[in-house]
Amino acid sequence: MQSASDQPEHDYPDHWEADVVLRDGGTARIRPITADDADRLVSFYEQVSDESKYYRFFAPYPRLSAKDVHRFTHHDFVDRVGLAATVGGEFIATVRYDRINDRGLPASAPADEAEVAFLVQDAHQGRGVASALLEHIAAVARERDIRRFAAEVLPANTKMIKVFTDAGYTQKRSFEDGSVRLHLDLEPTDRSLAVQRAREQRAEARSVQRLLTPRSVAVVGAGRAPGGVGRTVLRNLLGAGFTGRVYAVNAALGEAGGTDDAVELDGVPAYPSVAAIGEPVDLAIVAVPAERVPEVVADCGEHGVQGLVVLSAGYAESGAAGRERQRQLVRQARSYGMRIIGPNAFGIINTAAEVSLNASLAPQMPAAGRIGLFTQSGAIGIALLAGLHRRGAGLSSFISAGNRADVSGNDFLQHWYDDPGTDVVLLYLESIGNPRKFTRLARRTAAVKPVVVVKGARHSGSAPPGHRVPVTRVPHATVSALLRQAGVIRVDTVTELVDAGLLLAAQPLPAGPRVAILGNSESLGLLTYDACLTEGLRPLRPLDLTTAAEPADFRDALAAALADETSDAVVVNAIPWVGENGATEFGDGEVLAASLREAVASAPAPTKPVVVVHVEMGGLAEALAAATSTRPTPPDRGTAGAVATRPPAATTPAAAGPGAPPAPAAGPAANHPTSAGAPTVPGIPTGPGAPTGPGAPTGPGVPTGPATPASPSPGAIPAYPAAERAVRALAEAVRYGQWRRQAAEPGRVPEYEDIDEAGAAALIERVLGGEDAEPQGVTLDTAQAGELLARYGIAVLPTLPAPAPDAAVSAAARLGYPVALKTTAPHLRHRPDLGGVRLDLASEEQLRAAYAELTEVLGKPEELQPVVQAMVPRGVDTVVRSAIDPAVGAVLSFGLSGAASELLGDTAHRLVPATDRDVAELVRSLRTAPLLFGWRGSAPVDTPALEEVLLRVSRLVDDHPEVVAVSLEPVVVAPRGLSVLGATVRLAPPPPRTDLGPRSLPSYRTA
């Protein structure tokens, strides 16, 4: 990008380019400034106020000279660097640093200080542009071995002083010659990282909020004839009673003869382009063929549209050409500061009464509620909407993101984290684009509200078409374990997703695993009891009310169970009771439902979850769902019988004004369009009389408190058609409740005085060879591995080579009898089942005999590579490993040695750095863990010593990212102490840590 006459000393650093989300939810592009930017810089400077210019140059400075322009656009990208934030290709802010020496004069390396200065266009001040630029210029400086920034600021320039002081870096401030002198240490600190992540959360949450709460929506691609995707979305938008302005856009209107504002589609004004509307448009729904999308994006971007929902297909899901088309779409939209849902999306829904947005292909607006739902699949989205509707659950918002080229589940986690209208988050994911970030966000969100995830494409070995994700070597089971460590509730099917979500939204979290079971079927009670045991719960003896039980008996039994302190949850089983005349006595379940709700309402406080298992009880599930607490609490709860309902679209004040759709015709069909072309969704009624979410509040009734789970409404009882489903959902709630209690008092990473971190760093640098390290890394030899591990207090049992019988005897004499003789050939290592190990050799004669036997049966000594080790106390053989995965980061793994971990996959995992609580759970989470704790009368082994080794390995990998793999096998854990018999350590230049860098959106460079 530089002109030929003034080439920089280094090539253009395209890896410094980044898209960032700003404080108000818009986006900007950050990139290096080059010689080609002279005209942009001049234009930018002309739009800066005189006051801002004065703050930048400490004197009136109305225009830039040619020398200034040259200086500010020509950089060597090492000692002189300039970055610009751009929107629509034009500068909105700049930052530059110049390396200086200790006297403040221009310098080159090894000088490690630079002077930094900012200039932000007045129209964009307050958007967080300078804070984002500071993060990026600081990262660039660290890459160029600059450790400190110096800045001189006028005292009146309080905004810029705040940018520096709020960044979280270690800093010094002084007052010299009428200006404030700031010095910032650029080494990231816990505070700077916390500040960065807090800003990231606020910005990304705001960007999602802008998409969900538009004041005006344009449907681009709404056809003249009924039917088609665009026209369908337009009708769904109107049918939901959207409270803002709605416009239809159809390019054919312009081709047919101009821009007649009188043209309408479905009663709303229609225009040939967004530009022709002449009014602000916040959100555009794009439903045109893929080849026409770029002109639509340009039209929207040039006229201030804030976000796009792209329903159009033909992108990455269609092959290489589609992937490039998708990259161009993201680049183009971000260049205008817009965010995208899609492409290939199903749409978005916001049920809040003050918005009522159904910008999707779902023909029926879901009932308002407190569940946030995100899916990557339109088909699964339809299934989940139908399933939740049938169960009486309401939603706060729904998003089906398609290829999620821009906005992803991570963005919606940021939004739902502090959204007061959402109590439970449900996610259907087919891929996780940034697992490290997802785990971090999920852990934070799960600390205040449940996050339930079902992941598709678990066994395909590749991401679904259209999903851009990093390659990972970690098996699906490992990812699941790491998500559970972060507090995520992992389920396997969409049915389980609905089951768990309904319980979590409607019931309090159980205080423990004790389950009371009652009902009128002994057999169903036993099935429930067995299901509880299978899920690791502690069921009490089932209470059989007999088939003669009446609703009052259920009420009394449930009330007693809720008051009983020996249980933490209650499962109610119900089957039809048939009287002597053959008629049921329960009123098809409605009477029983009323009795159960009465029992729950009579409880002093909603401290125990209650679930119902019903078999062929007509009307019971529907009657229980009618009280579901996933709907918002009606306003003025003290008014008996008061029910708030959504006002018709015609009476919504916000719908008035230019561009607003006319009031729909009176009658029940007004809010339920069934015109030709509107698709139907199985399980979701679409005609007159379909439910519209009674109980949804309006305006002041919408909850606005902190994002903490609301107390369930009395009588809110989820019902399940099978005991296994109810118990599985209950077990997930039990495990999540336990995680929440533990998360309130997190573990700690112990400090060990005998760790030699500096010595280990020196050894690693010596082995890797400093800057000349091979990218593929190196595996340490036995001596080097032992030395490195010893620096962290991990002793590896000495191993002596035995290339011949006499060498074996000499080695045994040095170590002392008894000894073990082992082969170390790759095909025999850690395979005692193949006969490559001889133990308890107490004499030279036994050693020579074993040596002869091994070489006779398995091969020559040079093939077997025999070694001799001293015997250690017997115990349980285990394996401790750690590896760095490019997708999820450093992972600590533990299992028993042999078939248990290899064949059965009984291995547990935790993210590094692991705490003392993490490793305690790690050891106990194996299915074979009883072998460590005295199974069948054996002596329990020294698990505290084992946990200490795990913590030391975690510290080693966390302190030195160059340690990309560690394997200790076997680790023999005895009743007292343990012995590490073998160790393998691999070093490599550390992989990049994208989660520690400056804030940025995923890159879509083609390179």
PyMOL commands that set and color helices and strands:
alter all, ss='L'
color gray80, all
select helices_A, chain A and resi 4-6+14-16+35-46+50-57+66-73+122-124+129-143+158-165+190-212+229-239+252-255+275-277+290-301+316-318+320-335+378-390+409-417+435-446+476-485+494-506+522-534+551-563+590-602+620-625+649-651+653-655+668-671+699-701+723-743+757-768+770-772+782-791+805-815+832-834+844-858+861-864+899-902+916-924+929-932+935-937+943-959+994-996
alter helices_A, ss='H'
color red, helices_A
select strands_A, chain A and resi 18-21+27-32+80-87+90-100+113-120+148-153+170-176+179-185+216-220+245-249+264-265+268-271+283-286+307-310+339-341+347-350+357-360+368-375+395-400+424-429+451-455+489-491+514-519+538-539+543-544+569-574+610-614+719-720+778-779+800-801+819-823+837-841+866-870+876-885+889-896+907-911+963-973+978-980+983-987
alter strands_A, ss='S'
color yellow, strands_A
deselect
rebuild
show_as cartoon
